[in-house]
Amino acid sequence: MSTTDKTPGTVLITGASSGIGAIYADRLAKRGYDLILVARNAERLGALAQRLSAETGRTVTPLVADLADKDDLREVEEVLRTDSRITVLVNNAGFGSAIPLLQADVDAMEAMIDLNVTALTRLTYAAVPGFVARGGGSVINISSIVAVAPEFLNGVYGGSKAFVLAFSQQLRHELGGKGIRVQAVLPGATATEFWDIAGAPVASMPQEMQQRVMRAEDMVDAALAGFDQGEFVTIPSLPEAADWNAVETARQALFPNLSRAVPAARYGL
């Protein structure tokens, strides 16, 4: 979709002041969307909103909020419930960890769950009823490859992103017939501030690993291309979509035997 005088609606993006969220904001404004940008850093957020508005002519509204703060979270929920211009929710806010279980602080892990799981869930619950009532809308959830490969990083982080994927699967199952698009994006290692916060800066990685880190701009562009192509799960680095389709086919093949009245014969009961 190209930029036109008629907007395709408004996108609310969380974690929008830098990194992946800021790039989504740039790309979607250039596609003609108005924006509501949510993040904690007021200075960065204001500067980004001013720049994008000047460059694209779109209406860009900064909304300073810490989604780990219940009052701030409720404020963003209220915007999603009441602003009928919103047609897309990009759940991008979150943080991760590379610290092993036995070395990780459990309070930090709980804070990760609050942001990666609870805030994302509440914002989706706030947005989706309006989308259904208006007959359309899209939810883009930023998960991670650790949703399917939790061994790569901290287990709580992997578990939180596995929730995002599973939640997205159920949203698609429940809402697909109601005109709602759902996309789960599973980035691999991406060049953002994520790694500094996670305790494993890119510069400290082995050279071989550094060569596997994708530019954030490329990651977002691939994710949006996947959205345009109608993908439900987009893994920007995966060469063959058939590989993911094979995983999904195998998962669904389990369904008939996941719940039965008697234990499987292999247990010899």
C-alpha positions in Angstrom: 0.0 0.0 0.0 1.4 3.4 -0.9 1.0 6.7 0.9 -2.3 8.4 0.0 -4.4 11.3 1.3 -6.8 8.7 2.6 -5.4 6.8 5.5 -6.0 3.0 5.9 -6.4 3.7 9.6 -4.3 4.1 12.6 -1.7 1.7 14.0 -0.8 1.5 17.6 2.7 0.3 18.1 4.2 -0.5 21.5 7.9 -0.3 22.3 8.0 2.3 19.5 10.8 4.7 20.5 13.7 2.7 19.1 14.7 -0.6 17.4 12.1 -2.8 15.8 9.1 -0.6 17.0 10.6 2.6 15.5 11.2 0.9 12.2 7.6 -0.5 12.1 6.5 3.1 12.7 8.6 4.4 9.8 7.4 1.7 7.4 3.8 1.9 8.3 3.7 5.7 8.2 5.1 5.5 4.7 2.3 3.1 3.8 -0.2 5.8 4.7 -1.1 4.8 8.3 -1.5 7.3 11.1 0.3 6.3 14.2 0.0 6.1 18.0 3.4 5.4 19.3 3.7 3.9 22.8 7.0 3.8 24.8 8.6 5.0 28.1 11.2 7.3 26.7 9.4 10.6 26.2 12.4 12.3 24.5 13.0 9.6 21.9 9.3 9.1 21.3 8.7 12.8 20.8 11.6 13.1 18.4 10.5 10.1 16.4 6.9 11.3 16.2 8.0 14.8 15.0 10.3 13.3 12.3 7.8 10.9 10.9 5.0 13.5 10.8 7.3 15.9 8.9 8.5 13.2 6.5 5.2 11.5 5.7 2.5 14.0 6.5 0.7 11.4 8.7 -0.7 12.1 12.1 1.7 10.7 14.6 0.7 10.8 18.3 3.2 9.9 21.0 1.8 8.2 24.1 4.3 8.0 26.9 3.6 4.9 29.0 5.4 2.3 30.9 3.5 -0.9 30.2 5.0 -2.5 33.4 3.0 0.2 35.3 -0.6 -0.9 35.8 -2.0 2.6 35.5 -0.1 3.4 32.3 -1.1 0.0 30.9 -4.8 0.8 31.6 -4.4 4.1 29.8 -3.2 2.4 26.7 -6.0 -0.2 27.0 -8.5 2.6 27.1 -7.2 4.2 23.9 -7.5 0.8 22.2 -11.0 0.3 23.4 -12.3 3.8 22.5 -10.4 5.0 19.4 -12.3 3.6 16.4 -9.7 4.8 14.0 -7.3 2.1 15.1 -7.1 -0.8 12.6 -3.8 -2.4 13.5 -2.1 -3.3 16.9 1.6 -4.1 16.8 2.5 -5.7 20.1 6.3 -5.2 20.0 7.2 -4.1 23.6 9.1 -6.6 25.5 12.6 -7.6 26.8 14.7 -10.7 27.0 17.5 -12.3 28.9 20.5 -14.5 28.1 21.1 -15.3 31.8 20.9 -18.9 32.8 18.1 -20.0 35.2 20.4 -20.5 38.2 22.0 -17.0 37.8 18.8 -15.1 36.9 17.0 -12.8 39.4 13.4 -14.1 39.8 12.0 -10.7 40.2 13.5 -9.7 36.9 12.0 -12.8 35.4 8.6 -11.9 36.8 8.9 -8.4 35.3 9.7 -10.0 32.0 6.5 -12.1 32.2 4.5 -9.0 33.1 5.6 -7.2 30.0 6.0 -9.9 27.4 2.9 -11.8 28.4 0.5 -9.9 30.6 0.7 -6.5 28.9 0.5 -8.0 25.4 -2.6 -10.0 26.5 -4.4 -7.1 28.0 -3.7 -4.8 25.0 -5.0 -7.5 22.7 -8.1 -8.0 24.8 -8.7 -4.2 24.6 -8.3 -3.9 20.9 -10.0 -7.0 19.4 -13.6 -6.5 20.4 -13.6 -3.2 18.5 -12.0 -4.8 15.5 -14.7 -7.4 15.5 -17.4 -4.9 15.9 -16.0 -2.8 13.0 -15.6 -5.9 10.8 -11.8 -5.9 10.5 -8.4 -5.3 12.0 -5.0 -6.8 12.4 -2.9 -7.9 15.3 0.9 -8.3 14.8 2.6 -10.0 17.7 6.4 -9.9 17.9 7.4 -13.3 19.2 10.9 -14.8 18.7 12.5 -17.9 17.4 13.0 -18.9 21.0 9.3 -19.7 21.0 10.3 -22.9 19.2 13.9 -23.1 20.2 13.9 -22.1 23.9 17.4 -23.7 24.4 19.0 -20.7 22.7 18.5 -18.1 25.5 17.0 -17.8 29.0 14.1 -20.2 29.6 11.7 -17.7 31.0 12.2 -15.5 27.9 11.6 -18.5 25.7 8.5 -19.4 27.7 7.1 -15.9 27.4 7.6 -15.9 23.6 6.1 -19.4 23.3 3.0 -17.9 25.0 2.9 -15.2 22.3 3.0 -17.8 19.6 0.4 -20.0 21.2 -1.9 -17.0 22.0 -1.6 -15.9 18.4 -2.5 -19.4 17.2 -5.7 -19.3 19.2 -6.5 -15.8 18.1 -6.2 -16.8 14.5 -8.4 -19.9 15.2 -11.1 -18.0 17.0 -11.1 -14.7 15.0 -10.1 -15.7 11.5 -13.8 -15.9 10.4 -14.5 -12.5 11.8 -12.2 -10.5 9.4 -9.3 -10.3 11.9 -5.8 -10.8 10.6 -3.2 -12.2 13.0 0.5 -12.5 12.4 3.2 -13.9 14.7 6.6 -12.7 13.8 9.5 -14.8 15.0 12.8 -12.9 14.6 16.1 -14.5 15.1 19.1 -12.5 16.4 18.4 -8.9 15.4 20.7 -5.9 15.8 18.9 -3.8 18.4 19.4 -2.7 22.0 17.8 -6.1 23.0 21.2 -7.7 23.4 22.6 -5.1 25.7 19.6 -5.4 27.9 19.7 -9.1 27.8 23.3 -9.1 29.0 24.9 -10.4 25.8 26.0 -7.4 23.6 26.5 -8.2 20.0 30.1 -6.9 20.1 30.9 -9.6 22.7 29.5 -12.5 20.6 31.8 -14.8 18.7 32.5 -13.6 15.2 30.5 -16.5 13.7 27.4 -15.5 15.8 27.8 -11.8 14.9 27.5 -12.8 11.2 24.1 -14.3 12.0 22.6 -11.1 13.4 20.1 -9.5 11.0 19.8 -5.8 10.6 16.6 -4.6 12.2 15.5 -2.8 9.1 15.7 -6.0 7.1 13.8 -7.9 9.8 10.9 -5.5 9.8 10.8 -5.3 6.0 10.7 -9.1 5.8 8.0 -9.3 8.4 5.8 -6.8 6.5 6.4 -8.7 3.3 5.2 -11.8 5.1 2.2 -9.9 6.3 1.5 -8.8 2.7 1.8 -12.4 1.5 -0.8 -13.5 4.1 1.6 -15.4 6.3 0.4 -16.3 9.8 3.9 -17.1 11.1 6.8 -15.2 9.7 10.3 -16.2 10.4 12.4 -13.6 8.5 15.5 -15.8 8.3 13.9 -19.1 7.3 14.7 -19.8 3.6 11.9 -22.3 3.0 8.3 -21.7 4.2 7.7 -25.4 3.7 9.9 -26.1 6.7 7.5 -24.2 9.0 4.5 -25.8 7.2 6.0 -29.2 8.0 6.2 -28.3 11.7 2.6 -27.1 11.7 1.4 -30.2 9.8 3.2 -32.5 12.3 1.6 -30.5 15.2 -1.9 -30.9 13.8 -1.3 -34.6 13.2 -1.1 -35.0 17.0 -4.6 -33.6 17.6 -6.6 -36.9 17.4 -4.4 -38.6 20.0 -3.8 -35.8 22.5 -6.8 -36.6 24.6 -8.2 -40.2 24.9 -10.1 -42.2 27.5 -7.3 -44.7 28.1 -3.5 -44.4 28.3 -1.5 -45.4 25.2 -0.7 -49.1 25.0 3.0 -48.4 25.1 2.7 -47.7 28.9 1.5 -51.3 29.4 -1.3 -50.5 31.9 
